[in-house]
């Protein structure tokens, strides 16, 4: 089977520059979610 090196290099390059953010990733988004969750928990306990 003939290998298409240019295609494979293109696929690898595209995969390397992809920056999909996963929900469990560390960072500001996760910190905001945890703060929101803690605020809701505190609100329920005080009510």
C-alpha positions in Angstrom: 0.0 0.0 0.0 1.4 3.4 -1.0 1.9 5.8 1.9 0.9 9.4 1.4 3.6 11.1 3.6 2.3 14.6 3.0 -1.2 13.6 4.2 0.1 12.0 7.3 2.3 15.0 8.1 -0.7 17.2 7.7 -2.8 15.1 10.0 -0.1 15.1 12.6 0.4 18.8 12.4 -3.3 19.5 12.7 -3.6 17.2 15.7 -0.6 19.0 17.4 -2.1 22.4 17.1 -5.6 21.4 18.2 -6.4 22.9 21.6 -9.6 21.3 22.8 -10.3 22.2 26.4 -11.5 19.3 28.5 -13.9 19.9 31.4 -11.4 18.4 33.9 -8.5 20.6 32.7 -6.8 22.8 35.3 -7.2 26.6 34.9 -9.5 29.6 35.3 -12.5 27.8 33.9 -12.2 25.0 36.4 -11.6 27.4 39.3 -14.8 29.4 38.3 -16.8 26.2 38.3 -15.6 25.1 41.7 -16.3 28.6 43.2 -19.8 28.5 41.7 -20.4 25.0 43.1 -19.1 26.0 46.6 -21.3 29.2 46.6 -24.4 27.1 45.8 -23.5 24.6 48.5 -23.0 27.4 51.1 -26.3 29.0 50.0 -28.2 25.8 50.6 -26.7 25.3 54.0 -27.5 28.8 55.1 -31.1 28.6 54.0 
